[in-house]
Amino acid sequence: MKTYLNTDTGLLTLAPGSTTGITKLAAKRGDLFSLEVVPSGTISGAAGVLAAKSTYSGDPVALAPSWTSPTTEGAGYVFSLNLNTTELNALFTGETPEVALMAEITWTLSGVVRSTQTFSLVVAHDVWNGDEPAPTQANAALSFYLSSPDGSQWQISITNDGQLTREKLT
């Protein structure tokens, strides 16, 4: 996912020059979440960290301790956040469909530490784990029952020749 960082204000947005900060990003548990951050100014030599926690006082449940610097003009710094950690997996109990984590990006340049706004990283539970059985194929009904207005029951069937037959049951 490509995002844009205003290096003056620390605002992380979905569009360059936007004044609307990101409030929520979506990801899947077990995946490697790739986040590209395109800065508005030069931050060459900066060290970046992407951290996600379930509580402010808790330890990170997902952490990208560094970013990869861009190699081409206009590209951004790329975080690879591992969402397959023991700490994150422990938050998914039973049928929990998703977990909302608080996240932020911090970057350090020339000894000065800056941070983005806190945003939600909503991590959805896996639907497919890979070890479930395939569903059982349903067979088409060879006959069905109908009720007529007088309350009698009819069985409607089809023959191998495609002819419909009817039989009054009651």
Buried (B, 14 or more C-beta within 10 A) or exposed (E): EBBBBBBEBBBBBEEEEEEEBBEEBEBBBBBEBBBBBBBBEEBEEBEBBBBBBBEEEEEBBBBBEEBBBBEEEEEBBBBEBEBEBEBBBEBBEEEEEBBEBBBBBBBBBEEEEBEBBEBBBBBBBEEEEEEEEEEEEEEEEEEEEEEEEEEEEBEEEBEEEEEEEEEEEE
